[in-house]
Amino acid sequence: MQPPDQITDRMECMEVWGGNSSIDRSFSVPGLRIWLHSSAHGSADRGGDVYYISSCASGRISRVLLADVSGHGPGVSGIATGLRDLMRKNINVIDQMRLVREMNEQFFAVTDPTIFATALVCTYFSPTRDLQFCNAGHPVALLYRASREEWESAELAAEAVRGDGLADTPLGVSDRSNYSRFQITLSPGDLVLCVSDAFTEAIARTGQALGFNGLLDVVAEIDASQPGQVLPTLLARVAALDQGNLQQDDATALLFQADGSSPTLLANLLAPFRLLKGARDRTALR
């Protein structure tokens, strides 16, 4: 049972959705079910955490982006608009490495040196159930294997092609940064959890920051058989550890589950016509 204020939305092919507002929402795309929670710092309606979901012309390629942009206010919305445009440009490209390089170039071109971002970019190809992802200085994603009923580091579980030299830095830090490419195959029921650093920097009962291992311990105690309840339970348990947790910064958590579904034959037949129209933009930015 999902929270009463959570809206479920089936994304259409050739569509980009996202923004940087406070929200609780769930989605479905071919092959994936997705749950999202984002809350801006303080009483703001919008914050520095930017999220996007896209589905390609045939529905075979689904992409998820979570970026934590330094700062708040109008500058973040400008950056978020640029990220949206890159998501639209690369919506039908399976290999996401060009997208990540272009994201880094976009941030590096910003004249304000204090503007940078950490980010996770994930691309799922439903016919093979392959998930590729890159990490630009962001908290590591967690992977739940349904067959073992265990959570682990997604990066440690994946096959990796490591970036040479200066690698995996936050976006905008260096124009020479290279990004590692991780890939795993998801089985139906597997989950991937992406969070912003409000979760890893939350305070444990010991008085120290949770970090990756502490967050993993918290998540491991949550019943993953009801994925719609994972994020609400995670938020409640992290908040209960210390009264300041998830209050000092923007807090975003994005969970997706492989469900084994594939695009319909009709979706594939209509793909060329969708390409002619271009990507539908459903972003909400200010």
C-alpha positions in Angstrom: 0.0 0.0 0.0 1.5 3.3 -1.0 1.2 6.6 0.9 -2.1 8.4 0.3 -0.3 11.5 -1.1 1.7 9.6 -3.6 0.6 9.8 -7.2 1.3 6.9 -9.6 2.0 7.9 -13.2 2.7 5.8 -16.3 5.2 7.6 -18.4 4.7 7.6 -22.1 7.4 6.8 -24.7 9.5 9.7 -25.9 8.9 11.7 -22.7 11.1 13.5 -20.1 9.7 14.2 -16.6 11.5 15.9 -13.7 12.2 19.0 -11.7 13.6 20.1 -8.3 10.4 20.5 -6.2 9.3 18.7 -3.1 7.4 15.7 -4.2 6.2 12.1 -3.4 5.4 10.2 -6.6 5.6 6.8 -8.3 6.0 5.9 -11.9 6.0 3.0 -14.3 8.0 2.6 -17.5 8.6 -0.5 -19.5 10.6 -2.8 -17.3 10.7 -0.6 -14.2 8.6 0.7 -11.3 9.9 3.9 -9.8 9.3 5.7 -6.5 10.6 9.2 -5.7 10.7 11.3 -2.6 12.2 14.8 -2.6 12.0 17.5 0.0 13.6 20.9 -0.2 15.6 22.4 2.6 13.6 24.5 5.1 10.3 25.8 3.8 11.3 26.2 0.2 9.2 24.7 -2.6 12.3 23.9 -4.7 15.8 22.9 -3.8 19.2 21.9 -5.1 18.3 18.2 -5.7 17.4 17.7 -9.4 15.8 14.5 -10.7 14.8 13.3 -14.1 13.2 10.2 -15.7 13.0 9.6 -19.4 11.6 7.0 -21.7 12.8 6.6 -25.3 10.7 6.5 -28.5 10.1 2.7 -28.2 10.1 2.5 -24.4 13.1 0.1 -24.4 15.5 2.7 -22.9 14.6 4.3 -19.5 17.0 6.7 -17.8 17.1 8.1 -14.3 19.2 11.0 -13.2 19.6 12.3 -9.6 21.9 15.4 -9.2 22.7 17.4 -6.0 23.6 20.9 -7.2 25.6 23.2 -5.0 23.5 26.2 -3.8 19.8 27.0 -4.0 17.6 29.5 -5.8 17.4 30.7 -9.4 20.9 29.4 -10.4 19.8 25.8 -9.7 16.8 26.1 -11.9 19.0 27.3 -14.7 21.3 24.3 -14.3 18.3 22.0 -14.1 17.0 23.4 -17.4 20.4 22.5 -19.0 20.3 19.0 -17.6 16.7 18.6 -19.0 17.9 19.6 -22.4 20.7 17.0 -22.3 18.3 14.3 -21.2 16.1 15.1 -24.2 19.0 15.2 -26.5 20.2 11.7 -25.4 16.8 10.1 -24.8 17.3 7.5 -27.5 21.0 6.7 -26.9 21.6 3.5 -25.0 25.2 4.3 -24.0 25.0 7.1 -21.5 28.7 8.0 -21.5 28.2 10.9 -23.9 25.4 12.3 -21.7 27.7 12.2 -18.6 30.6 13.9 -20.5 28.2 16.6 -21.7 26.8 17.1 -18.2 30.4 17.7 -16.9 31.1 20.1 -19.8 28.0 22.0 -19.1 28.9 22.5 -15.4 32.5 23.3 -16.2 31.4 26.0 -18.6 29.5 27.8 -15.8 31.5 31.0 -14.9 30.7 30.6 -11.2 33.4 28.2 -9.8 31.2 27.4 -6.8 28.6 25.8 -9.0 29.1 22.0 -9.3 27.1 18.9 -8.7 27.3 15.3 -7.6 25.2 12.9 -9.7 24.0 9.4 -10.4 23.0 8.6 -13.9 21.3 5.2 -14.6 20.1 3.7 -17.9 18.0 0.6 -18.1 17.6 -1.4 -21.3 14.4 -3.5 -20.8 15.0 -6.2 -23.5 18.2 -7.5 -21.7 17.4 -6.1 -18.3 20.9 -4.5 -18.3 21.4 -1.4 -16.1 24.4 0.8 -16.7 25.3 3.7 -14.3 27.9 6.3 -13.6 28.7 8.1 -10.3 30.0 11.6 -10.3 31.0 12.0 -6.7 27.6 11.0 -5.4 26.6 8.6 -2.6 26.9 5.0 -3.8 23.7 3.4 -5.0 22.4 0.3 -3.1 21.3 -2.9 -4.8 18.8 -5.4 -3.5 18.9 -8.9 -4.9 15.5 -10.4 -4.5 16.8 -14.0 -4.9 19.1 -13.5 -1.8 16.9 -10.9 0.0 20.1 -8.9 0.6 21.2 -5.3 0.1 24.7 -4.4 -1.1 26.8 -1.8 -2.9 25.6 -1.6 -6.5 29.2 -0.6 -7.6 30.8 -3.6 -5.9 28.2 -5.9 -7.5 28.7 -4.5 -11.0 31.1 -5.1 -13.8 33.1 -1.9 -14.2 35.1 -0.1 -16.8 37.1 2.3 -14.7 37.8 5.9 -15.9 41.4 6.7 -16.4 43.3 9.4 -14.5 41.1 11.8 -12.7 37.9 9.8 -12.5 34.3 10.1 -11.1 34.7 13.7 -9.8 31.6 15.9 -9.2 30.4 17.5 -12.3 32.2 20.8 -13.1 35.3 20.2 -11.0 37.5 19.3 -14.0 37.1 19.3 -17.7 39.5 16.3 -17.8 37.5 14.0 -15.5 36.7 10.6 -16.9 33.8 8.5 -15.6 33.6 4.8 -14.8 30.9 2.7 -16.4 29.2 0.2 -14.2 26.8 -2.5 -15.5 24.6 -5.1 -13.8 21.8 -7.3 -15.0 18.6 -6.9 -12.9 16.3 -9.8 -12.2 12.6 -9.2 -11.7 12.1 -8.0 -8.1 15.6 -6.5 -7.8 15.7 -2.9 -6.4 18.1 0.0 -6.8 18.2 2.8 -4.3 19.7 6.2 -5.0 19.9 8.9 -2.3 21.3 12.4 -1.9 23.9 13.1 0.8 21.3 14.2 3.4 20.9 10.4 4.1 24.6 9.5 4.3 25.3 12.7 6.4 22.5 12.0 8.8 23.5 11.4 12.4 23.4 7.9 13.8 22.7 7.2 17.5 26.4 7.1 18.0 26.6 10.7 17.2 28.6 10.0 14.0 27.4 10.4 10.4 25.7 7.3 9.0 27.9 7.1 5.9 27.4 4.3 3.4 27.7 1.4 5.9 25.3 3.0 8.4 22.7 3.7 5.7 23.1 0.1 4.5 22.4 -1.1 8.0 19.2 0.9 8.2 18.0 -0.2 4.7 18.8 -3.9 5.5 16.1 -3.8 8.3 13.4 -2.6 5.9 10.9 -5.1 4.4 11.8 -5.0 0.7 8.9 -7.3 -0.3 6.7 -4.1 -0.3 8.8 -1.7 -2.4 6.1 1.0 -2.2 6.8 1.2 1.5 10.6 1.3 1.4 11.0 5.0 1.0 8.4 6.1 3.6 10.0 3.6 6.1 13.5 4.8 5.3 12.6 8.4 5.8 10.9 7.6 9.1 13.8 5.5 10.5 16.5 8.0 9.5 14.6 10.9 11.0 14.1 9.0 14.2 17.9 8.6 14.7 18.4 12.3 15.4 16.0 15.3 15.4 18.0 17.2 12.9 18.2 14.4 10.3 16.9 15.2 6.8 16.2 18.8 8.0 19.6 20.4 7.3 19.7 19.9 3.5 17.6 18.9 0.5 16.7 15.2 0.9 16.0 13.0 -2.1 15.6 9.2 -2.4 14.8 7.4 -5.6 14.0 3.7 -5.7 13.4 1.6 -8.8 12.5 -2.1 -9.3 12.9 -4.4 -12.3 9.5 -5.9 -13.0 10.4 -8.0 -16.1 8.0 -6.2 -18.4 8.8 -5.0 -21.9 7.4 -2.5 -24.4 4.4 -3.5 -26.4 4.6 -4.3 -30.1 2.5 -1.2 -30.8 5.1 1.0 -28.9 7.8 -0.3 -31.2 5.8 0.3 -34.3 5.0 3.9 -33.3 8.6 4.7 -32.4 9.5 6.3 -35.8 6.5 8.7 -35.6 7.4 9.7 -32.0 10.9 10.5 -33.2 9.5 13.0 -35.7 7.6 14.8 -33.0 10.6 15.0 -30.6 10.6 14.4 -26.8 7.6 15.5 -24.8 8.7 17.8 -22.0 6.9 17.3 -18.6 9.5 19.0 -16.4 8.4 21.5 -13.8 11.2 24.1 -13.2 11.3 27.7 -11.9 
